Structure formats: C-alpha cells, structure tokens
Amino acid sequence: MATNTDFRPNSGFCGICVRVMKWVPVLFILCVVIWSYYVYVVQLCILTVEPYFEKIVYLLIYHVLFVIFMWSYWQTIFTPLGLVPKKFKLPNDEIEKLRRASTEHSRRMVIEAFAQNLTIYNRTENGGFRYCDKCQHIKPDRAHHCSVCGVCVLKMDHHCPWVNNCVSFTNYKFFVLFLGYSFLYCLFIVLTTLHYFILSWKHLQGEFEGSGRLHIIFLFFVAVMFAISLVCLFCYHCYLVSHNRSTLETFRAPIFMTGPDKNGFSLGKYNNFREVFGDQKSLWFLPIFSRYLFTSTFFSYLKVLKWYILYWIII
C-alpha cells in the first residue's frame, strides 16, 4: 500500500505482522496470475495448440492483455494515497481550543471559525463541517477516514484488500481499468480454452493425458469464476463513474447544506466520465494519471500532477 510512513497506525512487531498479512490477498492474486500464465502459454499454446497461426495469434493477444492488466493492477496497488492538504489541518492553538471546549456547540464554533475561509460543501447531519478527530483536520469534500490506512483519503471509494490500498482519487481510474482489463483477460482465456477444455473433459486427444489436461480444465473453471465476479464489479463501477459517485456515497448520500443528495456531484454522463479519466482521450484507457476534478475544492490538477510525478522520481 502506498502511503506515508508517518501515518501508519501499526508499529512494533505486531504492526509488522499486520502489514505483512495485508499483502496475503495480493500474493494470492499474483500466484493465480503466474499459474494462469504458465498453463496458458506453456500447457495450452506451446504443448497443446497445433496450428502455428492459431498459436501465434493466441500468444500475441494474450500477452497484450496480460501486460495492460498487470500494469493497471500495479498502478492500483502502488499509487500513493491522496492525503488531505495542509491548509485543512488545524494549528496547535485551534486543537487546544477544541480540547478545552466543554460543549458540542463550542467545539462547532471553533471548527466553523477555522473553516470559514475553506471552500467546503459537504456537511455533517447537524449541518456542521466534517472534522476528523484522529487526523485533526477539516475533511475536504468527499474525503473519509480509512481505519485500515489510518489517514483521511481524498474521494475515498473503499479500502480494497485485493490491492492492499485505498481506492480513491489518485488510483480510481487505475482500479476501474484493472477491473475491465482483468475481465477481458479472463474472458479471452475462457473463449480460447473452451474447445480444448471440452476435448480434455471428454478425453478425445491422447496428448491431453496427465497434469497438462488437469491444468487446462482448472484454468477454464477459474477463468469463468473470475470473469463472472469481475464483470459484475466492473459494471457496478461503470455505473458509479457515470453518476460521479463513490461506493461510500452510494450507501450513504453526501450531505449538503440543503440536505442529503446522492447526485450532488453529478455533472452529466460525459463530464462525470472525464472526472475519472481526464480530458486527454489518448490516455483514457491507459493506466496513466490523467484526471482532474472540475469541481475540486481541495487542490488543483497541476498540484496533484506535480506531486504524482515527484513521488515516482523519489522511489
């Protein structure tokens, strides 16, 4: 998970164990992908498929899908979190005032006095500004505190254990592309192995004997199961993209001064798409950072882009 070490909620031996265990789902996915690569390339294309042209076409298309799928997965995992800018952080004297506040009304007055120069539209149920006691800052619009990462995340969608990262403003495009390309990857495997799966199942070819035959059978079933689950997730997030809505906002509508509104951030289907995929059409379907928020109230596109490039230079 890409995050700042200063914000890690776990420390010591137990914290190390927890952080290691968080990578187990990712390692499981990688093991499945490596196994599928071996079965498809070696057992199917090299040892089973006889027509030379068919073999070349299968390998070419497979590797294109494999590269773009793994690239999207990598970007989803290792893209750093979009942390709340410093201007939303309460100074020490304001934090001390909050600690001394004896009533909820006095706490609200301190928060409102600090937030009056910030452009924020989201509110709490009682109409106040959203404040994170753990991070000690005002929450920007659409930001939420992730208990797993231990920080507030900009436009948080959800924390995904399969990528060991928060799906949020900085990597949501990569996550959607990952779902789409992983579905295409599985669908391609299903379609191209179907014929050989049937032959394996019926024992019609002698070369299908042994572990190779079992590998192809299992690969077909695994690809079908993953394809079904992935297409459901992909369609769901396409729906969210078209409405400019996050998973959290679907289950709990964001609150504005006029009340809750699930469509409060919607700008129309096309502009909602551009909110996630950016304005450069040539980069829409590549896992490259290209997005910005038209209605952003927390930072500019240029600042995010500079921060993103700087991160990759450092690492």
C-alpha positions as CSV (number, residue, x, y, z in Angstrom):
1,M,0.0,0.0,0.0
2,A,1.4,3.4,-1.0
3,T,1.1,5.7,2.0
4,N,3.2,7.9,4.2
5,T,5.1,6.1,6.9
6,D,4.3,8.8,9.4
7,F,0.6,7.9,9.3
8,R,0.9,4.1,9.8
9,P,-1.4,3.1,12.6
10,N,0.6,-0.1,13.5
11,S,4.0,-0.2,15.0
12,G,6.3,-2.7,16.6
13,F,6.3,-6.5,16.0
14,C,2.5,-6.8,15.9
15,G,2.3,-3.9,13.5
16,I,4.9,-5.6,11.2
17,C,2.9,-8.8,11.3
18,V,-0.3,-6.9,10.4
19,R,1.3,-5.2,7.5
20,V,2.7,-8.5,6.2
21,M,-0.7,-10.2,6.5
22,K,-2.3,-7.3,4.4
23,W,-0.2,-8.5,1.5
24,V,-1.5,-12.1,1.6
25,P,-4.5,-11.3,-0.8
26,V,-2.2,-9.6,-3.2
27,L,0.2,-12.5,-3.2
28,F,-2.7,-14.9,-3.7
29,I,-3.8,-13.0,-6.8
30,L,-0.2,-12.9,-8.1
31,C,0.2,-16.7,-7.6
32,V,-3.1,-17.3,-9.5
33,V,-1.9,-15.0,-12.3
34,I,1.6,-16.7,-12.5
35,W,-0.1,-20.1,-12.6
36,S,-2.5,-19.0,-15.3
37,Y,0.4,-17.6,-17.4
38,Y,2.2,-21.0,-17.2
39,V,-0.9,-23.0,-18.1
40,Y,-2.0,-20.8,-21.0
41,V,1.5,-20.2,-22.5
42,V,3.2,-23.5,-21.9
43,Q,0.5,-26.1,-21.4
44,L,-2.0,-24.7,-23.9
45,C,-0.3,-22.7,-26.6
46,I,3.1,-24.5,-26.7
47,L,2.2,-28.1,-25.9
48,T,-1.4,-28.4,-27.0
49,V,-2.4,-26.0,-29.8
50,E,-1.1,-27.4,-33.1
51,P,-1.9,-24.9,-35.8
52,Y,1.0,-22.5,-35.9
53,F,-1.0,-19.4,-36.9
54,E,-3.5,-20.0,-34.1
55,K,-0.7,-20.4,-31.6
56,I,0.9,-17.1,-32.6
57,V,-2.4,-15.2,-32.5
58,Y,-3.3,-16.6,-29.1
59,L,0.1,-15.7,-27.7
60,L,0.1,-12.2,-29.1
61,I,-3.3,-11.2,-27.9
62,Y,-2.8,-12.9,-24.6
63,H,0.4,-11.0,-23.8
64,V,-1.1,-7.7,-24.8
65,L,-4.0,-8.3,-22.3
66,F,-1.6,-9.6,-19.7
67,V,0.7,-6.6,-19.8
68,I,-2.1,-4.0,-19.7
69,F,-3.9,-6.0,-17.0
70,M,-0.8,-6.3,-14.8
71,W,0.1,-2.6,-15.4
72,S,-3.3,-1.5,-14.2
73,Y,-3.0,-3.8,-11.2
74,W,0.5,-2.4,-10.3
75,Q,-0.8,1.2,-10.6
76,T,-3.8,0.5,-8.4
77,I,-1.6,-1.1,-5.7
78,F,1.4,1.3,-5.6
79,T,-0.2,4.7,-6.4
80,P,0.2,6.8,-3.3
81,L,-2.8,7.9,-1.4
82,G,-4.3,11.4,-1.9
83,L,-3.8,12.9,1.5
84,V,-5.6,16.0,2.8
85,P,-3.7,19.2,2.1
86,K,-2.1,21.1,5.0
87,K,-4.4,24.0,4.8
88,F,-7.2,21.8,6.2
89,K,-5.0,20.9,9.2
90,L,-5.9,22.7,12.4
91,P,-2.9,24.6,14.0
92,N,-1.9,23.6,17.6
93,D,-3.7,26.5,19.2
94,E,-7.0,25.6,17.5
95,I,-6.6,22.0,18.5
96,E,-6.1,23.1,22.1
97,K,-9.3,25.2,21.9
98,L,-11.1,22.0,20.8
99,R,-9.7,20.1,23.7
100,R,-10.9,22.8,26.1
101,A,-14.3,23.1,24.6
102,S,-16.8,21.8,27.1
103,T,-19.9,21.5,24.8
104,E,-20.6,20.4,21.3
105,H,-21.7,23.9,20.4
106,S,-18.4,25.4,21.5
107,R,-16.5,22.7,19.5
108,R,-18.6,23.5,16.5
109,M,-17.8,27.2,16.8
110,V,-14.1,26.5,16.9
111,I,-14.3,24.4,13.8
112,E,-16.5,26.8,11.9
113,A,-14.2,29.7,12.7
114,F,-11.3,27.9,11.2
115,A,-13.2,26.5,8.2
116,Q,-14.8,29.8,7.1
117,N,-12.1,30.5,4.6
118,L,-12.2,27.0,3.1
119,T,-14.4,26.1,0.2
120,I,-16.4,23.1,1.5
121,Y,-19.9,22.0,0.6
122,N,-20.2,18.7,2.5
123,R,-21.7,18.9,6.0
124,T,-22.5,16.6,8.9
125,E,-26.0,15.6,9.8
126,N,-26.4,18.6,12.0
127,G,-25.1,21.0,9.4
128,G,-21.6,21.4,10.7
129,F,-18.2,21.0,9.0
130,R,-16.9,17.4,9.0
131,Y,-13.9,17.1,11.3
132,C,-11.6,14.1,11.9
133,D,-10.5,13.8,15.5
134,K,-7.8,11.3,14.6
135,C,-6.1,13.3,11.8
136,Q,-7.1,16.7,13.4
137,H,-8.2,18.4,10.3
138,I,-11.3,19.5,8.5
139,K,-12.4,16.9,6.0
140,P,-12.5,18.2,2.4
141,D,-15.5,17.3,0.2
142,R,-15.7,13.5,-0.4
143,A,-12.8,12.7,1.9
144,H,-13.2,10.0,4.5
145,H,-11.0,8.5,7.2
146,C,-9.7,5.0,6.4
147,S,-9.3,2.9,9.6
148,V,-7.0,0.5,7.7
149,C,-4.6,3.1,6.3
150,G,-5.0,5.3,9.4
151,V,-5.5,8.5,7.4
152,C,-8.1,10.6,5.7
153,V,-8.3,9.9,2.0
154,L,-9.5,12.2,-0.8
155,K,-12.6,10.9,-2.6
156,M,-12.4,7.6,-0.9
157,D,-14.3,4.8,-2.6
158,H,-13.4,1.8,-0.4
159,H,-10.4,0.0,1.0
160,C,-9.7,-3.0,-1.2
161,P,-7.7,-5.9,0.4
162,W,-7.0,-7.4,-3.0
163,V,-4.8,-4.4,-3.8
164,N,-3.8,-3.6,-0.2
165,N,-4.7,0.1,-0.8
166,C,-7.5,2.5,-0.7
167,V,-9.3,3.0,-3.9
168,S,-9.7,6.8,-4.0
169,F,-9.0,9.9,-6.0
170,T,-5.5,9.1,-7.1
171,N,-6.0,5.5,-8.3
172,Y,-9.7,5.1,-9.0
173,K,-9.1,5.3,-12.8
174,F,-6.5,2.5,-12.5
175,F,-8.9,0.4,-10.4
176,V,-11.7,0.7,-13.0
177,L,-9.2,-0.2,-15.8
178,F,-7.9,-3.1,-13.7
179,L,-11.4,-4.5,-13.4
180,G,-12.1,-4.0,-17.1
181,Y,-8.8,-5.5,-18.4
182,S,-8.8,-8.3,-15.9
183,F,-12.3,-9.3,-17.1
184,L,-11.1,-9.2,-20.7
185,Y,-8.1,-11.3,-19.7
186,C,-10.3,-13.9,-18.1
187,L,-12.9,-13.8,-21.0
188,F,-10.1,-14.3,-23.5
189,I,-8.9,-17.3,-21.6
190,V,-12.4,-18.7,-21.4
191,L,-13.1,-18.3,-25.1
192,T,-9.7,-19.7,-26.3
193,T,-9.6,-22.6,-24.0
194,L,-13.2,-23.7,-24.4
195,H,-12.5,-26.0,-27.3
196,Y,-9.5,-27.6,-25.6
197,F,-11.4,-27.8,-22.3
198,I,-14.1,-29.8,-24.0
199,L,-11.6,-32.1,-25.6
200,S,-9.8,-32.5,-22.2
201,W,-13.0,-33.3,-20.5
202,K,-14.0,-36.0,-23.0
203,H,-10.5,-37.5,-23.2
204,L,-10.6,-37.3,-27.0
205,Q,-7.0,-36.5,-27.5
206,G,-4.1,-38.5,-26.2
207,E,-1.8,-35.5,-25.7
208,F,-4.3,-34.3,-23.0
209,E,-3.2,-37.0,-20.6
210,G,-1.5,-36.2,-17.3
211,S,-1.2,-32.9,-15.4
212,G,-1.5,-30.7,-18.5
213,R,-5.1,-31.8,-19.1
214,L,-6.0,-31.1,-15.5
215,H,-4.3,-27.7,-15.6
216,I,-6.4,-26.7,-18.7
217,I,-9.6,-27.9,-17.0
218,F,-8.9,-25.9,-13.8
219,L,-7.8,-22.9,-15.8
220,F,-11.1,-22.8,-17.6
221,F,-13.1,-23.1,-14.4
222,V,-11.0,-20.4,-12.6
223,A,-11.3,-18.0,-15.5
224,V,-15.1,-18.5,-15.7
225,M,-15.5,-17.8,-11.9
226,F,-13.2,-14.7,-12.0
227,A,-14.9,-13.4,-15.2
228,I,-18.3,-13.6,-13.6
229,S,-17.3,-11.7,-10.5
230,L,-15.2,-9.2,-12.4
231,V,-17.9,-8.3,-14.9
232,C,-20.3,-7.6,-12.0
233,L,-17.8,-5.3,-10.3
234,F,-16.8,-3.6,-13.5
235,C,-20.4,-2.8,-14.4
236,Y,-21.1,-1.5,-10.9
237,H,-18.2,0.9,-11.0
238,C,-19.1,2.0,-14.6
239,Y,-22.5,2.9,-13.1
240,L,-20.7,4.8,-10.3
241,V,-18.5,6.6,-12.8
242,S,-21.5,7.6,-14.9
243,H,-23.1,9.2,-11.8
244,N,-19.8,10.6,-10.4
245,R,-20.5,8.7,-7.2
246,S,-18.3,6.6,-4.9
247,T,-19.2,3.4,-3.2
248,L,-19.5,5.1,0.2
249,E,-21.7,7.8,-1.3
250,T,-24.0,5.1,-2.7
251,F,-24.6,3.6,0.7
252,R,-24.7,7.0,2.4
253,A,-25.6,10.0,0.4
254,P,-23.3,13.1,0.9
255,I,-24.9,15.8,3.0
256,F,-25.0,19.4,1.7
257,M,-26.5,22.5,3.3
258,T,-29.7,21.6,1.5
259,G,-29.7,18.0,2.8
260,P,-28.6,14.6,1.5
261,D,-28.2,14.2,-2.2
262,K,-26.7,11.1,-3.9
263,N,-26.4,13.1,-7.2
264,G,-24.8,16.1,-5.6
265,F,-21.6,15.8,-7.5
266,S,-23.0,14.7,-10.9
267,L,-22.1,16.9,-13.9
268,G,-23.7,14.8,-16.6
269,K,-22.6,11.5,-18.0
270,Y,-19.8,12.8,-20.3
271,N,-18.3,15.2,-17.7
272,N,-18.6,12.5,-15.0
273,F,-16.5,10.2,-17.2
274,R,-13.9,13.0,-17.6
275,E,-13.8,13.4,-13.8
276,V,-12.3,10.0,-13.6
277,F,-10.5,9.5,-16.9
278,G,-9.4,13.1,-17.6
279,D,-9.5,15.3,-20.6
280,Q,-6.8,13.6,-22.7
281,K,-8.6,11.0,-24.8
282,S,-5.4,9.3,-25.8
283,L,-4.8,8.4,-22.2
284,W,-8.3,7.3,-21.2
285,F,-7.7,3.6,-21.4
286,L,-4.1,3.6,-20.3
287,P,-3.2,3.3,-16.6
288,I,-1.5,6.7,-16.6
289,F,-2.6,9.5,-14.3
290,S,-4.6,11.9,-16.4
291,R,-7.6,13.0,-14.3
292,Y,-8.7,16.1,-12.5
293,L,-11.8,17.3,-10.8
294,F,-13.8,20.1,-12.4
295,T,-15.5,20.8,-9.1
296,S,-12.5,20.1,-6.9
297,T,-12.4,22.1,-3.7
298,F,-9.3,20.7,-2.2
299,F,-6.4,21.2,-4.7
300,S,-5.7,21.9,-8.3
301,Y,-4.9,19.4,-11.1
302,L,-1.4,20.8,-11.5
303,K,-0.5,20.3,-7.9
304,V,-1.7,16.7,-8.0
305,L,0.3,16.1,-11.2
306,K,3.5,17.6,-9.8
307,W,3.1,15.6,-6.6
308,Y,2.4,12.4,-8.5
309,I,5.5,12.8,-10.8
310,L,7.7,13.7,-7.8
311,Y,6.6,10.5,-6.0
312,W,7.8,8.3,-8.8
313,I,11.1,10.2,-9.2
314,I,11.8,9.7,-5.5
315,I,11.1,6.0,-5.5
